[in-house]
Amino acid sequence: MKATFEIPDDLYRRVKARSALEGRPLRSVALELFQNWLNAPEQPTDSQEDRPSPAEIEKFPWLQITRPYIREGMSHDLDEMREAIARGWGAEAAAKNHRGKSAE
């Protein structure tokens, strides 16, 4: 099956460059990422009580985008947090895309 989706230019360039350095086709990298995502254990959704207060969000605006993807017990390693955010955004985009196709 063929699928078409938009990827931010900077992200695409970085993935393309790394896949070239590793001598791997971009298609195999994408398939590996999809498979790893499907094989990863599902993460529970946060309840409203776990979310930061509006005052915290104003004090630390980055919490607004990171909080839905950071899980209790995660390391504070920035790369791990970036990966968690990327996985979360990818899952949201896939769900949004799936809902859009269901409506057609």
N, C-alpha and C positions, 0 to 999 in steps of 0.2 A: 504494500500500500504506500502511496506517496502522500506526504503531508507537507503543507507550506505554512510557515509561521514567521513572524517578524522577530528578529533578535537585535538588540541594540548594537550599533556599529562597533563600538569599542570592545564589547564582549566578543562579538564575532571575530574581530581581528586578533584578539588575544587567543581565542580557542584555535583559530586557523593556524596561527604561528606556532603554538605549542604542538598541535597535531603534526605539523610539518617537521618540527624538530624531532619528534618521536617517530617520524616515518609512518604515521598512521593516517588513513583516510578519515576525513571529517565524519563520514557516515558511520564508521565503526566507533568513533568517540561518542557520537550521539546515541547510538544503540546501547553502548555500555552504560551511559548515564541513565537512560530510560530503564534499563534492566536493574541497575543498582537502586534506583528510586522505587521500583516496584517491589524489590526484595527487602527493602528497609522496613523495619517494624513501624507500624502506624503509631503516630504520636497523638496522645490525647489532646483535645482542644482545651484551651484555657477557659476558666469560668470568669465571670465578671469580677469576682472578688480578687482574682489574681492579677488583674490589670492595674497599671499604675493610676494614681489619682490624676485629675486634670492639673493640679498644682505641680505634680511631678513631671508631667508631660511638658508643661510650660517651662519648667526649670531645665529639663533635659529633653529637648525636642526629638533627639534621635530615638528615644524610647518609643515614640509613636510608631515608628516603622519596624523597630527590632522586636518589640515585646511579643507579638503574635508568634514569632518563630524561635524564640529562645526558650529552652526547657529547663526546668529545675534539675540541678545536678550537672549541667553542662559546664565544661571548662570555660574559663574566661579568655581563652586563646582567641585572638581576633580572627584568625583564619577559620576556626571552627564556627564562630558566630557568623561570618560572611557566608560560609557554606550552608548553615542552617537557614539564613535569610534567603539565599538563592533557591534552596529546595522549597521553601515556603512559597516564594513568589512563583516558582515553576508550577507547584501544585495548584495554586490559585488560578494561574493562567490556563492550565489544563482543564480545570473545573469550569471556568468561564467559557472556554472554547467548546467544551462538551455540552454545556447548557445552550450555547448559541446554535450548535448543530442539531440539538434535539428539537428546537423551536422551528426549524426549517421544514 
